[in-house]
Structures are given as C-alpha cells and as structure tokens.
Amino acid sequence: MKSTRGLRFYIGEAPDIGRITDFSTHVQNRRKVYEHIERHRELPFDALITQEWSPERDVNMHYAARISSVAEPGRIEEFVSGETKIFKIRLEQMPREAVVRFFIEEYLARLQEEIRYTKEEESLFIEIDNQYPNWVGAEKVNKNTSQQILALASKNMEGVKVKAHFTHHHTLRERVSRGYLCSGHQGMVSILVRAFAQLLRLGTNSLYLSGKVSPKYAVSESAQGLATVRIEEEYFPRCVLKTLDTLKKEKHLKYQDRTNLCKFFKNIGVAMEETISLFRRYFNCSDGQFEKEYKYRIRHIYGQEGSKIDYKSASCVSIIKETGLAGCTGCPYARTEDGTRKCAEELSMHTKQKEEPLLTPAEYYKRRKGFI
C-alpha cells in the first residue's frame, strides 16, 4: 500500500550539524541512493516511504548531504539533481488524491502572489499566474487561500485543474497555448518537482554564500598514490589499460583520452599531484608546454580551476559512443550487442558473483577491489 507520510520540501527543519551522528556515513549512504536511481531508475528499498521508513533518518541524510555539498561546492549540482530525483520518485508513489492535497497545502500555500480559483460544477480551476508571474517561496503567505481551495477540492480531487505558465513545469506533457498549460494530476507532479528543485537550489546556494559551512564537512574518498595504483593495474578495466598503453607508447594522449583517464584517476581516489606527475612523466614535451597546455586541464578536472565542478568518471555509455572517433581509444566491447553487460560479465569472472551492467570505468575498479 502506498504511503504519503514524510514527503517534504525540507524547509525550516534543519538539524544541528553537531547533533547529526555518523555524519560521513549519512552523506555516503545518500550518494548511494543517487547512484541507485541512476542505475535502476527507482529508489532502493530503504529509501522508500514505508511503515519502517524513518523520517528523522531521511532528514539527517538530506541535510548531511546538503552541508557536505556546500563544503565541496563542485558537488552542489549533484546534490540538487539527486535530491530532486528522490522527491520525484516519492511523489509518484503517492495516490492522486494525496498529490492534490500536497500540491495545495505545500505548494499553493507558498506562492507569493495572489491565486485565483473558480468552481464550475464538478471541477475546480486554479490559476497560478495573474498579471505577473507567480513564484514559490519558503513562507506560506497564501496559507488561508490554500485552505479554502482544499475545502472545495476535497469534494472531488479528480476534478482539480491547474493553469500555469510553462516555466513552472519540470516536464511539459500538455499542449502549451500562449505560454500556458491547463493540466490535472500529471501537471501538478511536474510543477511540484520544478518547485522542489528551485527551492533546494536557492537554499543550498544561499548556505554556500553565507560562508557558514567549513570545508571540514566535505566527504570525499581518501586519495592514494599512483605508486599504489600502478601495482593494482590488474584491477583496471580494459578501456583504461588500452589508454595507458597508448600513453606509454605514443608519449601523448589526445584530448578525449586524456580527459577520460584523468577523470578515472580522480574518481578512484588518486591525488591530483600524482596524476599530474604521471602525465608529465610520459608526455614528450617541454615543461613550459606541459604547464601551458595540459596541467590546467588536469587541475580543472580535479575541481581546482575554473568553475570548480566535481567531475565524475566518464560514463561507459559515452565511452562506447566515442569508440572509433579520432583521439579516443574507447571500449573494447563497443562492437558487441551490450558493451556494459559484456564488461560486467568479465568482472564477474574475477569477483565470482553476478555483476550488474557498469556505469563507469571507476565503478569497475571499485567493484573489482571490493569497495562497493
């Protein structure tokens, strides 16, 4: 039976950081949920809203992940994206009537401008935008109006329709007329997901700009030296081994191979200076040329230059697509029916257990090592 208990916008309920026990574990577990969604397009069982589900644990995990992303700002977009996907899937768990109730009580109440509504026979029509575009905020300035709307809607939840500008929507499913959509249940889901992402991004960016979060709350995998990694090349996937062979033979790598290899080292925990040292050792160029043309890009991938994005390991799907293009070593299984599954089968020969299709080369390494 579906439950609606605990769905929230995470507004005004932040726990004291010092009171969140097992802070790093909460962050790591939340990131595992993001990864599970990416792989399976669904929530893991312990993240579903069931009778055994703990709202307090969920709140602690959410805020631990938020604080950690602010401490390491390159992870903010990963955090917002992951939390938005969790919210969307939970919203889709809910019965239609519960979605309508949540939309009215939690979304309409937070709109900052006037809301219009009319009752016509069995239907209730709600207009979000009037003379000016409406916008959602943290405060429930329209709480009284939302309660009036709920009283009318409760007589026939199926008959509630919402007219809103397309910019309020996460996904456009209905026909747009002069910039507006009139929709029912699916439209409400779309609007709620968009609002959740907006509020979360605003709140997280505001926390970052406040300067209140210390870098000590960043939760990253510990770095290891390349001397250790080189001994462990037997744990590397074939695509990485082929790229390393190219580097050693050609004394150079073109842009895409260089980028993919650098992302791989970063995401298995190799320190940035160690990665720079490896490329410098094999690249056949002057120190000045290396500094000018290559070192900056490595530092950029590690989040130390430019926009300071937290780059993930290149995905297996993208590497398969790049195979055969100039400057890309690619995947040795790219010409098979399902390269990621074929690679997983090879991995199974080493781990002695059935492996799911892989997302990234870094995941292959971590599974082979028994880290995940």
Sequence and secondary structure as in RCSB ss.txt:
>XXXX:A:sequence
MKSTRGLRFYIGEAPDIGRITDFSTHVQNRRKVYEHIERHRELPFDALITQEWSPERDVNMHYAARISSVAEPGR
IEEFVSGETKIFKIRLEQMPREAVVRFFIEEYLARLQEEIRYTKEEESLFIEIDNQYPNWVGAEKVNKNTSQQIL
ALASKNMEGVKVKAHFTHHHTLRERVSRGYLCSGHQGMVSILVRAFAQLLRLGTNSLYLSGKVSPKYAVSESAQG
LATVRIEEEYFPRCVLKTLDTLKKEKHLKYQDRTNLCKFFKNIGVAMEETISLFRRYFNCSDGQFEKEYKYRIRH
IYGQEGSKIDYKSASCVSIIKETGLAGCTGCPYARTEDGTRKCAEELSMHTKQKEEPLLTPAEYYKRRKGFI
>XXXX:A:secstr
    TT     S    GGG TTHHHHHHHHHHHHHHHHHHSS  GGGS  TT  HHHHHHHHHHHHHHHHHSGGG
HHHHHHHHHHHHHHHHHHS HHHHHHHIIIIIGGGBSS  EEEEETTEEEEE  SSS   B SS TTHHHHHHHH
HHHTT GGGEEEEEEGGG SS  S  BTTEEEESHHHHHHHHHHHHHHHHHHHHHHHHHHT S GGG      B 
HHHHHHTGGGS HHHHHHHHHHHHHS   HHHHHHHHHHHHHTTB HHHHHHHHHHH  S HHHHIIIIIHHHHH
HTTSSTT        HHHHHHHTTSTT    TTTTSS HHHHHHHHHHHHHSS     S HHHHHHHHHT  
